[in-house]
Amino acid sequence: MFTPDLSGLQACIDDVKAASLDSDSGPPEPTAFPSLMQRLETSRALLPKVFQISTADPFISSLNGIGETGYVQTLATDPTREGTAGLLLDIAQAILQKGEGYSPDATDAFLEVVADLYDGFLSAEDRSGIKMPERVIVPPMVKWGNPDFGPYTWPFDATNHFGVKNAVVSMPPSNTRSGLMAWSALGHETCGHDVLHANAGLQGEIARLVRAALAKEPPLDDKHTHLSSYWATRIDETSSDVMGILNMGPAAAIGLVAYFRGLSAGAGSPAKLRRDGPADDPHPADSLRGYLAAATLRLLSFSDREGWAKAIEAQTDHDVGAGNSVRVAGNKITQEQAKISARIVAETIAAAPTHILNHHSLLDIQDWRDSDEQIVVALRTALLSGNNPSAAFQPGVYATHVVAAATTAALAGAAAPALLFRRMIQMLKALSTRNPTWGPLAIVHRGSIARDFVRQQGFSASQAEILLVVCQELEVLDTFAPPLTDANGNPTGSALGTRIDQTFIDIDNSDKKKPGTKARLAIFTDNIKKRLASSDLDLEPQELVRGDFKTVDLLVFHIQTA
């Protein structure tokens, strides 16, 4: 049986520890409101189009709405930066750091990884034949800061309070230059907290399935251990672990072990997975997460899954210690109960068909195969042989493959983590230059280019079709110079950037002078809904009049994501 080489594990743990002790806090928070607004406007113009539309525009509009007085009050009422002020400042930093070029290569690499992780679960290509999400999840913006908080995510549910349509993922600034294992853990931060919520009701359905599966397993003695409740109430964090492994394979699993050990060492504790899972911690105990990782690997398709699973289980056994129990929310369970429960949870989250996904499972969407392992082996060779970022341009190579290659090479002791880290960043940066998501068309998920830019339940129009309909209906409303469509009725190259907000206002004012006739903007929105076969599309005349959509591309993007 295959046995993975982990001779470099201690060096990886030491690398995580050193990064965790680095006190670099990143760029200072912007406290002067006028200066912040000027910097945001300047940075906005330098962002990829998808972030201009989904992040910068609604955020700047929200700040204009609260004004300087509201900004100062928000900061004053949240001195620890764990609530609204922390959210506001992190969104601002995400825009500013990208626009102003803070650690630009690492930032672009970070963006490439989280976009790939989102694409893996949300693109039309990967969900072929499976229900698409009710709402589109735009890839997250990223930022560096708050080292004491470690990696964390503000999910869409939070950022949307400022009108923002995507999450913000943060890592400590030290991870711009070290702490390789933190990058292998990004699947946890980006796959679960938002992606799981993309399908309304999916998280709740999985939690119910987990609870039911555990409650009927006699060896777990659920009446006394309460394991069904323990796992089900931590389903968001647990599913995040599972989904990260589905997307990145064994690197995400063993990387989790190394990362947790390094953090413990940095905090002055033994470099071990913790055996205690407090009741107030939304994460399962570290040791349960180790067993969960091993159980998830056994569900994947690649040939070496059992060897990797046994290695990770052995590492977890070592940290728990022979004969020791695991404590979950104050209740002691045996190692055997921990393993059984982790297996059931992994099988349920990854492989159980769900009603929400039209009786498909998450494993139907994302799996790790021998072809992925072959790509990782080739990338490992490229990373070790020298500075060769172009190796990432081979067909089928994605950011998760690059991180997996650097992670497994470091764990095998093939090179120092610091060297592999630098080469990984260079390779990810090279990949980002060819990702259409960062281009001018605001493509949300590049995997969707296979058929549509975006497809939603009950609404499958592509971006190209939406643009065609919008441009043709706009030209019914008014005359534009230059025209929005050519002689064949197709959108021109300049159509996306055309200003339309004043046109809507002028038409509305004109129609108010003609009572008794149907307003032209109402006809315009009705025609768009009819032509796109979406009668419940969230698009009303009052939105047009109040200036929500300054240009054609903003209106097209709203229709995509409404």
C-alpha positions as a printed Julia matrix, in Angstrom:
562×3 Matrix{Float64}:
   0.0    0.0     0.0
   1.14   3.55   -0.77
   2.56   5.42    2.22
   2.97   9.2     1.89
   6.35  10.72    2.7
   5.95  13.07    5.67
   9.63  13.51    6.51
   9.27  17.29    6.19
   6.26  17.54    8.51
   8.18  19.07   11.41
   9.7   21.74    9.18
   6.18  22.65    8.0
   4.96  22.85   11.6
   7.91  25.12   12.48
   7.07  27.3     9.48
   3.48  27.72   10.7
   4.7   28.49   14.21
   7.12  31.19   12.99
   4.39  32.79   10.87
   1.96  32.78   13.8
   4.5   34.65   15.94
   5.0   37.35   13.3
   3.27  40.48   14.64
   3.03  42.33   11.3
  -0.49  43.78   11.28
  -0.51  45.01    7.69
  -1.64  48.45    6.47
  -3.03  50.82    9.14
  -6.78  51.25    9.29
  -8.11  54.33    7.48
  -9.56  56.67   10.1
 -10.02  59.89    8.06
 -13.26  59.63    6.11
 -12.54  62.13    3.29
  -9.16  60.54    2.6
 -10.7   57.06    2.66
 -13.35  58.0     0.1
 -10.73  59.46   -2.24
  -8.58  56.34   -1.94
 -11.57  54.06   -2.54
 -12.52  55.91   -5.73
  -8.95  55.72   -6.99
  -8.64  52.03   -6.11
 -11.99  51.19   -7.68
 -10.72  52.07  -11.13
  -7.83  49.62  -10.7
  -9.94  46.62   -9.63
 -11.06  43.8   -11.94
 -14.46  44.62  -13.39
 -16.18  41.9   -11.32
 -15.04  43.61   -8.1
 -15.88  47.11   -9.31
 -19.46  46.0    -9.75
 -19.91  43.58   -6.86
 -17.8   45.25   -4.17
 -16.52  48.78   -4.74
 -19.62  50.43   -6.21
 -22.15  49.28   -3.59
 -19.64  49.82   -0.75
 -18.78  53.37   -1.8
 -22.49  54.09   -2.2
 -23.17  52.78    1.33
 -20.42  54.93    2.82
 -21.75  57.99    1.02
 -25.09  57.15    2.57
 -23.84  57.15    6.18
 -21.44  60.04    5.67
 -18.52  61.05    7.85
 -20.63  61.25   11.02
 -21.95  57.71   10.57
 -18.46  56.43    9.78
 -16.98  57.91   12.95
 -19.87  56.58   15.04
 -19.48  53.09   13.57
 -15.79  52.97   14.47
 -16.45  54.32   17.97
 -19.13  51.74   18.81
 -16.96  48.75   17.87
 -13.53  49.34   19.46
 -12.5   45.66   19.26
 -13.27  45.56   15.52
 -15.25  42.34   15.85
 -18.57  43.74   14.66
 -19.77  46.33   12.16
 -16.61  48.45   12.27
 -14.42  45.42   11.71
 -16.58  44.43    8.74
 -16.53  47.94    7.28
 -12.76  48.29    7.62
 -12.08  44.85    6.16
 -14.16  45.57    3.06
 -12.31  48.87    2.72
  -8.95  47.17    3.13
  -9.82  44.55    0.52
 -10.5   47.29   -2.02
  -7.54  49.45   -1.01
  -4.98  46.65   -0.8
  -5.84  45.37   -4.27
  -6.05  48.86   -5.77
  -2.95  50.26   -4.08
  -0.81  47.19   -4.65
  -0.16  45.88   -1.14
   2.0   42.75   -1.53
   0.67  42.48   -5.1
   1.95  39.03   -6.07
   0.72  37.37   -2.88
  -2.63  39.19   -3.15
  -3.17  38.05   -6.73
  -2.15  34.52   -5.73
  -4.61  34.61   -2.82
  -7.41  35.78   -5.11
  -6.61  33.05   -7.62
  -6.88  30.3    -4.99
 -10.17  31.44   -3.48
 -11.69  32.03   -6.92
 -10.7   28.5    -7.95
 -12.22  27.04   -4.8
 -15.5   28.86   -5.48
 -15.45  27.89   -9.13
 -15.05  24.24   -8.19
 -18.44  24.12   -6.49
 -20.44  26.84   -8.23
 -19.55  26.77  -11.93
 -21.95  25.33  -14.47
 -19.23  22.96  -15.67
 -18.88  21.24  -12.29
 -22.63  21.21  -11.57
 -23.69  19.68  -14.87
 -27.1   18.08  -14.32
 -27.29  19.4   -10.75
 -29.48  22.21   -9.51
 -27.72  25.58   -9.68
 -27.69  27.88   -6.64
 -30.62  30.2    -6.04
 -28.21  33.11   -5.88
 -24.85  33.56   -7.53
 -21.87  33.78   -5.21
 -19.24  36.13   -6.62
 -15.66  35.1    -5.79
 -14.46  36.74   -2.57
 -12.18  39.69   -2.28
  -9.17  39.12   -0.03
  -7.15  41.19    2.4
  -4.28  40.9     4.84
  -4.48  41.94    8.48
  -5.58  41.16   12.04
  -2.92  38.5    12.73
  -4.4   37.73   16.16
  -7.61  36.54   14.48
  -5.85  34.12   12.11
  -7.58  33.27    8.81
 -11.27  34.19    8.77
 -14.14  35.04    6.46
 -16.85  37.68    6.42
 -19.53  35.73    4.51
 -21.88  37.28    1.98
 -24.63  37.43    4.61
 -22.47  39.93    6.53
 -20.96  41.99    3.7
 -24.38  42.43    2.1
 -25.25  44.86    4.91
 -23.12  47.28    2.9
 -24.66  46.14   -0.39
 -21.57  44.09   -1.24
 -22.27  40.91   -3.23
 -19.27  38.81   -2.23
 -17.43  37.61    0.85
 -14.12  38.92    2.18
 -11.45  36.4     3.2
  -8.59  37.52    5.44
  -5.22  36.01    6.26
  -2.46  37.34    8.55
   0.1   39.51    6.71
   2.83  37.0     7.59
   1.17  34.61    5.14
   2.23  36.85    2.27
   5.73  35.4     2.73
   5.54  32.31    4.98
   3.22  29.79    6.62
   2.65  27.53    3.61
   0.2   25.26    5.44
  -2.2   28.18    5.95
  -2.73  28.2     2.19
  -3.68  24.53    2.17
  -6.36  25.4     4.74
  -8.0   28.0     2.46
 -10.5   25.41    1.27
 -12.04  25.53    4.73
 -12.38  29.32    4.72
 -13.73  29.64    1.21
 -15.63  26.44    0.39
 -18.06  26.21    3.26
 -19.13  29.45    4.83
 -20.51  30.95    1.6
 -20.61  28.13   -0.93
 -22.69  25.94    1.38
 -25.21  28.79    1.66
 -25.47  29.27   -2.12
 -28.32  26.75   -2.21
 -31.03  27.86    0.18
 -31.76  25.18    2.75
 -28.76  22.94    1.94
 -26.96  23.55    5.23
 -30.08  22.76    7.23
 -30.79  19.6     5.24
 -27.23  18.3     5.74
 -27.42  19.07    9.46
 -30.65  17.06    9.77
 -29.15  14.16    7.84
 -26.06  14.18   10.07
 -28.13  14.28   13.24
 -30.32  11.4    12.1
 -27.39   9.25   10.94
 -25.52   9.62   14.23
 -28.53   9.17   16.48
 -29.26   5.68   15.16
 -25.7    4.3    15.54
 -25.66   2.15   18.74
 -21.9    2.3    19.47
 -22.11   6.07   19.79
 -24.46   5.94   22.8
 -25.98   9.22   21.68
 -28.21   9.45   24.75
 -25.1   10.08   26.87
 -22.51  11.42   24.4
 -24.89  13.78   22.52
 -22.66  13.38   19.48
 -25.51  13.9    17.04
 -26.23  17.33   18.48
 -22.52  18.18   18.81
 -21.74  17.55   15.13
 -25.02  18.95   13.77
 -24.6   22.28   15.55
 -21.12  22.61   14.03
 -22.22  21.71   10.52
 -20.94  24.94    8.93
 -17.36  24.44   10.12
 -17.5   20.67    9.61
 -18.82  20.94    6.07
 -16.11  23.5     5.33
 -13.45  20.94    6.23
 -15.07  18.28    4.05
 -15.59  20.57    1.07
 -12.01  21.83    1.24
 -10.75  18.22    0.98
 -13.13  17.41   -1.89
 -11.59  20.33   -3.77
  -7.88  20.05   -2.85
  -7.45  16.38   -1.98
  -4.98  15.02    0.57
  -3.0   18.28    0.77
  -5.96  19.97    2.47
  -6.29  17.07    4.91
  -2.67  16.71    6.03
  -2.2   20.48    5.79
  -4.9   20.86    8.43
  -2.96  18.65   10.85
   0.3   20.53   10.3
  -1.43  23.9    10.53
  -3.18  23.18   13.83
   0.0   21.78   15.34
   1.94  24.89   14.31
  -0.68  27.23   15.77
  -0.66  25.31   19.06
   3.13  25.54   19.2
   2.98  29.26   18.49
   0.54  29.7    21.37
   2.99  28.01   23.75
   1.19  24.65   23.9
   2.45  21.25   22.71
   2.44  20.91   18.91
  -0.53  18.55   18.96
  -4.14  18.38   17.85
  -6.32  19.31   20.82
  -8.5   16.6    22.37
 -10.99  19.03   23.91
 -13.87  20.62   22.03
 -15.49  23.25   24.29
 -19.24  23.76   24.14
 -18.82  27.4    23.08
 -16.45  26.62   20.18
 -18.27  26.4    16.83
 -15.46  24.19   15.5
 -15.25  20.48   16.31
 -12.31  19.4    18.46
  -9.03  19.28   16.5
  -8.75  15.51   16.92
 -12.26  14.98   15.54
 -11.29  17.1    12.55
  -8.25  14.88   12.0
 -10.43  11.78   11.97
 -12.97  13.58    9.76
 -10.2   14.4     7.26
  -9.1   10.76    7.11
 -12.68   9.57    6.65
 -13.31  12.11    3.87
 -10.21  11.02    1.97
 -11.53   7.44    1.89
 -14.53   8.67   -0.1
 -12.48  10.22   -2.91
 -11.68   8.53   -6.21
  -7.87   8.73   -6.36
  -5.99   5.46   -5.95
  -3.79   6.45   -2.99
  -6.7    7.52   -0.79
  -6.32   4.68    1.74
  -2.61   5.33    2.25
  -3.23   8.99    2.91
  -6.21   8.25    5.18
  -4.18   5.82    7.29
  -1.33   8.32    7.59
  -3.59  11.11    8.8
  -5.46   8.8    11.15
  -2.12   7.67   12.61
  -1.03  11.29   13.13
  -4.31  11.99   14.92
  -4.01   8.84   17.05
  -0.54   9.97   18.08
  -1.81  13.34   19.31
  -4.81  11.87   21.15
  -2.59   9.29   22.83
  -3.25   5.61   23.45
  -6.21   5.02   25.74
  -7.11   8.7    26.04
 -10.6   10.01   25.48
 -11.8   12.99   23.49
 -13.99  15.58   25.21
 -16.85  17.14   23.24
 -18.86  19.89   24.91
 -18.0   18.41   28.3
 -18.82  14.8    27.39
 -16.09  12.16   27.13
 -16.06   9.84   24.15
 -13.64   7.05   23.28
 -11.26   7.18   20.31
 -13.39   4.54   18.64
 -16.54   6.62   19.07
 -14.65   9.63   17.7
 -13.63   7.69   14.58
 -17.06   6.14   14.01
 -18.82   9.48   14.35
 -16.3   11.2    12.04
 -16.8    8.49    9.42
 -20.59   8.84    9.52
 -20.38  12.63    9.35
 -17.95  12.56    6.4
 -20.1   10.05    4.5
 -23.25  12.06    5.13
 -21.86  15.48    4.21
 -19.91  14.33    1.15
 -21.89  11.44   -0.26
 -25.51  11.6     0.91
 -27.94  12.68   -1.84
 -29.9   15.77   -0.85
 -33.28  17.06   -1.92
 -31.84  20.56   -2.38
 -29.33  19.27   -4.98
 -31.94  17.26   -6.87
 -30.88  14.04   -5.12
 -27.19  14.57   -5.84
 -24.36  14.89   -3.32
 -21.46  17.3    -2.87
 -19.18  14.49   -4.04
 -21.09  14.49   -7.33
 -19.98  18.1    -7.81
 -16.35  17.85   -6.7
 -13.98  14.9    -6.33
 -10.22  14.32   -6.29
  -9.11  11.87   -8.96
  -5.93  10.23  -10.21
  -5.79  12.87  -12.94
  -5.54  15.52  -10.23
  -2.71  13.59   -8.56
  -0.88  13.37  -11.87
  -1.1   17.13  -12.3
   0.19  17.65   -8.76
   3.17  15.35   -9.4
   4.09  17.32  -12.54
   3.76  20.63  -10.71
   5.87  19.34   -7.83
   8.64  18.56  -10.28
   8.37  22.06  -11.75
   8.43  23.69   -8.31
  11.5   21.72   -7.28
  13.45  22.11  -10.52
  13.51  25.88  -10.45
  11.6   29.04  -11.17
   9.17  27.83  -13.84
   5.79  29.55  -13.35
   4.73  28.67  -16.91
   4.27  25.04  -15.83
   0.89  26.19  -14.51
  -0.27  26.92  -18.07
  -0.71  23.26  -18.94
  -4.3   22.14  -19.67
  -6.34  21.23  -16.61
  -4.07  23.0   -14.1
  -5.82  25.12  -11.47
  -4.74  27.03   -8.4
  -5.68  24.22   -6.01
  -3.28  21.92   -7.86
  -0.45  24.42   -7.35
  -1.12  24.73   -3.6
  -1.42  20.95   -3.3
   1.9   20.48   -5.1
   3.76  22.96   -2.88
   2.16  21.51    0.27
   2.96  17.87   -0.44
   6.5   18.7    -1.62
   7.18  20.54    1.64
   5.67  17.75    3.73
   7.9   15.25    1.96
  10.95  17.34    2.84
  11.78  17.8    -0.85
  12.68  21.46   -0.26
  12.38  24.08    2.45
   8.84  25.44    2.97
  10.12  28.99    2.4
  11.53  28.15   -1.05
   8.41  26.28   -2.1
   6.27  29.12   -0.8
   8.01  31.68   -3.02
   7.76  29.49   -6.09
   4.11  28.71   -5.34
   3.3   32.43   -5.24
   5.05  32.98   -8.58
   3.14  30.13  -10.19
  -0.23  31.3    -8.82
   0.51  34.83   -9.98
   1.19  33.48  -13.47
  -2.13  31.6   -13.41
  -4.0   34.75  -12.4
  -2.83  36.56  -15.53
  -4.82  34.09  -17.65
  -7.98  33.88  -15.55
 -10.9   35.57  -17.38
 -12.54  36.33  -14.03
 -10.07  39.19  -13.63
 -10.73  40.53  -17.13
 -13.14  43.15  -18.53
 -16.27  41.0   -18.81
 -17.03  40.46  -15.1
 -17.16  36.68  -15.54
 -18.21  35.31  -12.17
 -17.04  31.68  -12.58
 -14.68  30.79  -15.41
 -15.85  27.15  -15.31
 -19.23  28.41  -16.47
 -17.73  29.52  -19.79
 -18.29  25.95  -20.93
 -21.94  26.86  -21.44
 -23.15  30.02  -19.68
 -21.37  32.72  -17.73
 -23.98  32.32  -15.01
 -26.95  30.0   -14.66
 -29.5   30.03  -11.89
 -32.48  27.91  -10.97
 -35.29  28.91  -13.32
 -33.06  31.46  -15.07
 -30.45  30.13  -17.45
 -29.63  33.14  -19.67
 -25.95  33.63  -20.38
 -24.21  36.96  -19.91
 -24.03  37.34  -23.7
 -27.8   36.82  -24.04
 -28.54  39.31  -21.25
 -26.29  41.93  -22.89
 -28.0   41.4   -26.24
 -31.49  41.83  -24.78
 -30.54  44.87  -22.67
 -28.86  46.67  -25.57
 -31.72  46.03  -27.98
 -34.35  47.18  -25.47
 -32.31  50.27  -24.56
 -32.24  51.31  -28.2
 -36.02  51.08  -28.26
 -36.01  53.6   -25.41
 -33.55  56.11  -26.84
 -30.82  56.83  -29.38
 -27.27  56.32  -28.21
 -24.06  57.65  -29.72
 -22.17  55.53  -30.44
 -24.91  52.94  -30.99
 -25.26  50.02  -28.59
 -25.86  47.53  -31.41
 -24.47  47.04  -34.89
 -26.32  46.61  -38.17
 -27.11  42.99  -37.26
 -28.55  43.92  -33.87
 -25.57  42.58  -31.89
 -23.94  44.56  -29.04
 -20.99  46.73  -30.06
 -17.61  46.61  -28.35
 -18.28  49.88  -26.52
 -21.77  48.95  -25.27
 -20.75  47.72  -21.8
 -19.33  51.05  -20.67
 -22.14  53.26  -21.99
 -23.76  55.58  -19.41
 -27.5   54.99  -19.07
 -28.51  56.46  -15.68
 -29.42  59.9   -17.02
 -31.36  58.33  -19.87
 -33.65  56.58  -17.38
 -34.18  59.79  -15.41
 -35.0   61.82  -18.54
 -37.5   59.23  -19.79
 -39.18  59.03  -16.39
 -39.52  62.81  -16.18
 -40.95  62.93  -19.7
 -43.51  60.2   -19.01
 -44.72  61.95  -15.86
 -46.05  64.67  -18.15
 -48.19  62.12  -20.01
 -50.64  60.66  -17.45
 -52.81  57.78  -18.54
 -50.21  55.97  -20.62
 -47.99  53.09  -19.5
 -44.57  54.35  -18.52
 -41.83  53.43  -20.97
 -39.54  52.2   -18.18
 -42.23  49.77  -17.07
 -42.49  48.51  -20.65
 -38.68  48.25  -20.75
 -38.45  46.09  -17.6
 -41.43  43.97  -18.66
 -39.85  43.28  -22.06
 -36.56  42.24  -20.49
 -38.31  39.82  -18.13
 -40.37  38.4   -20.99
 -37.43  37.96  -23.36
 -35.27  36.35  -20.66
 -38.19  34.11  -19.56
 -37.92  35.3   -15.95
 -41.14  36.9   -14.77
 -39.88  37.13  -11.17
 -36.61  38.9   -12.07
 -35.79  41.6    -9.5
 -35.81  44.6   -11.85
 -38.25  47.49  -11.38
 -38.52  50.97  -12.94
 -37.79  52.74   -9.63
 -34.38  51.07   -9.5
 -33.56  52.53  -12.89
 -34.69  56.02  -11.93
 -32.76  56.24   -8.66
 -29.48  55.63  -10.51
 -28.61  52.12   -9.33
 -27.2   51.27  -12.75
 -24.91  53.96  -14.12
 -23.66  51.93  -17.08
 -24.82  49.01  -19.21
 -22.42  46.57  -17.54
 -23.87  47.34  -14.08
 -27.39  46.6   -15.31
 -26.25  43.35  -16.99
 -24.44  42.26  -13.84
 -27.5   43.01  -11.68
 -29.68  40.86  -13.93
 -27.08  38.05  -13.72
 -27.02  38.06   -9.95
 -30.53  39.21   -9.02
